[in-house]
Amino acid sequence: MPASRSVNRDIERARPPRRWPLILAGAIVLIGAAIFVLPASLAARFLPAQVHADDFSGSLLHGAAGKLSVNARDAGALEWQVHPIALLRLALLVDVHWVKIGFVIDGTADIGARSIVARDIRGGGPIENLTDLGFGNGWRGSATLNLTEIRSDFHTLESAVGKIQVSDVASSGIADGSNLGSYVLQLAPGSIAADGTLNATVSDTGGPVEAQVQIRFSPATRTGLLSGTLKERPEASPALRDQLNNLAQLRPRDSAGRFPVDLEFTF
């Protein structure tokens, strides 16, 4: 046997076994065990500065925060359930149950090092319950969310797919607060552009107004454009009919009685 082969075999025998896979597996097991036993209150250390939580119960694995606030606004309560298996790919997979009075949302958040993806977002409730968060001020009605996916890089919204439906909406500042009807906003794949601009389709599902419109919203300038066609139905209140007729004076109606609109708005 050549001397070189003998030397190589001796070197291979002398090499210490690779232990890093065992060390990594052990670390993951320890982290998983810690999640099972550590109190839920430790989650407060990982929250952004603008988010504050209190009244904790349970553990890091399955816990709840009875009081949640965002920018000092009451944001209801939150319950979560962590999937430990996701730690094997160095990610955090969490089922979330959020309640704000009568508004309830369930979903799953997949949090990685560079992005967060929320899937199967379902729920809804009275729009008035979101007033404390700065949404729907002066509006009444109910909203239902059915979103397949929302993706973000922690800074900007990258994609959103699904629909949001509102029913029996009304505003004190429009048509003397009369019922404006029910509508569905549809977010198709690709509805979020690279610059963050959102494009969505809105159509009515019944009520006093027939609507087929597109909404384009730019978060950079907080401005939007609603464009499409509207038409009052027989059940429209006199105040709503008057306002729609005023809009129709600007653009002529088509043969079906629909008139085009291009309305700018800001947030």
N, C-alpha and C positions, 0 to 999 in steps of 0.2 A: 504494500500500500504506500503510495507517495506520501512524503512527510507533510506536504501542504494540506492534504485532506484531513490528516490527523489533527493538525493544528487548528483547522477551521471548525472541526467538530468540538475540540476542546473549548474554543471561543464561544460557540453556540451554547455549550453546557454552562459556561461561566456567566452568560448574560442573564440578568435578573428578569423575571417575567414582567410583562406589561401589566401594570396595576391600575392605570388610569380609568379603564372601563368600570372596574369594581369600585373605585373611589367615587366616580360620577354616579353610579347606581346607588351607592350608599348615601350620597348627599341628597339625591332625589327622595329616597325613602325617609330620610330625616326631615326634609322639608314637608313631605306629605304628612308625617306623623305630627309635626308641629301644627299644621293646619287643623288637625283633628282636635287638639287639646288647647290651643291658644285662644284667648277670649276674643270675641267679635270687636271689642273696642280698639284693638290694635289696627283695625282697618282705617281708623281716622288718620294714622300717620301717612297713609298713601294717597290721601285725597288732595286735589288741587287747592290752592290757597283760597279760591272763591267759594269753595264748598265746605260746609261745616255740618257735622253729624253728632248726634247725642242720643241718649236713652238706648244704649246698646243691649242686646241680649243674644245668647247663643255663642257660637264659636266662629273662627275664621272660615271653617268649612261650611257651616250652615248657620248664618246669623242674621240679625236685623238691626236697623237703626230706626227707632221710633220717631225721631225728629231730624229732619234734613232741611238745610237751607242753602240757597245758591245766591251769592251776592246779597246776603242778608234778607232774602225773600223766602217765605215759607214754601218748601218744596215737598211737603208730605213725609211719607215714610217709605223705607226700602227694606226688602228682604232678599237674601242671596243664597245660592247653593253652588259651591265650587266643585268642579269635576277634577279630582286629583290626577287622573290619567293624562290630562293635558300637560302636566308638568314635565312629562317625559320628552316633550318637544319644546320645552322652555317657553311655554305660553300659559295663559290663564283663561280657562273656559268657565263662564259663570252664568247660571240661570238667574234672572232678575224678576222680582215682583214689586212694582211701584204703585203706591196708592196716594192720591191727593183728594181727600174727601170722598166723592163718588167717582172720581176718574181713576181707572185702574189699567195698568199696562203690564204685560208679561213679554219676556223675550230672552234671548241668549246673546251674551257678549263674548267674543273671542279676542282677547287682548294679547298682542305680541309686542316685540321690542319697538317696532316702527309703525304699527297701525292697530286700529280697533275696528272690528266688524261686528255689527249687531244683526242678528237674524231672527226671523219668525216673530216679528213685533206685532202683538195682537192686543186689542183692548179698546177702551174709550170711556166716555162719560159726558157729563154736562160741561159745556164750554165755560160756563161761569166759574167752575172750580179752578180754572187756570189763571184767573185774573191776578192772583197774588204773584204769579211768575211773569206778569207783563204780557200775557197772551189774551187776545179776545176781549180787551177792555170795552165795555159797553155792549157786548154781544151776548145773545142767548141762543140756546139750542143744544144739540148733542153732536159729538164727533166720534167716529169709529176708525181705528187705525188697522190696516192690514198690509204691513210692509214686509216684503220678502228679505230685503237686505239693505243696510246702510253701512257705508264704508268711509273711514276717515284716517288721515295720517296724523291725527292729534292736533292738527292746525286748521285744515280745511276739509270740507265735505267733498269726497271724491266720487261717490255714486249713491244712488237711492233708487230702489225699485219697489213698486207696490201702489197702494191707493189709500186715500183718506176721504172718508165720506162724512158730510155734515147734513143734519136733518133739522127741519123747522127752525132755520136760523132767522134771527131778527136783531136789529140794532136800533137803539134809541135815536140815533142820528139819521136814520134812513126811513122814509115813508111813515113817519110818526110811530115807528116801532112795530109796524105790521109784519106778518110772516112773509119771509122772502123765498121760502121753498127749501128744497133739498138738492144737494149737489155732490158729485164725486170728482176728486182730483186724482188723476192718473199719472204716475211717474214710471215711464218706460225705461228700459236699459239705454244708457247714453243720455239720460235727461240732464245730467250734470256735466257741463263743459269743463275743459281744462282750467279755465280761469275762475271756476266756481259758479258761473251763471247757471241758474236752474230754469228748465223749460218743462212745463206741465200742461196737460189737457184737462179742462174742466167742462163737465156737462151736467145738465139737470137730471134728477131722477123723479121729477114730479113737482107739482106746486104751482104757484102763480106766475112763474117766469120760465120761458123756454130759453135755454142758454147753450151755446156751443162756442167756447172761447179757449184761447191759449193764454197762459201766464208765463211771462219771462221776468225773472227776478235776479238782480245783481247784488250779492252781499257786499261787494266792495263799496258801492255807492248807496246801498240800502234803498234802491229804487226799483220799481217794477212797471210792467206794461201789461194790461189786460186788453186783448184784442179778439174780436170775433163778432157774433151776432146775438141779439136778444129779441124777445117778443113776449108781451104780456099775454097771460091766459085769462079766461073769463073770471076765475076766482081771485084775481088780483084786486087788492083793496083800492078804493078811490085814490088814496094818497100815493100808493105805489104806481098806479096807472098814470097819475099826473107826472111823477118823476120820470117814468119811462117815456112818456110822450114828449117831455122837454128834451130828453136825449135824442129822440127820433127827429126833432126839428133840425139837428145839425147834419144828419145824413139821411138821405131818402130811404124808404122801406122798399124791399123787393116784392115780388108778386105774392109771396106767402105772408107778408106782413112783418117779416124780420127786418131789423135795421142794424147796420154795422156800428161797432163801438171801438174806440181806442182810448183807454183811460190809463193815465199814469198815476202811480201812488208811491208813497214812501213809508218806510218803517222807522 
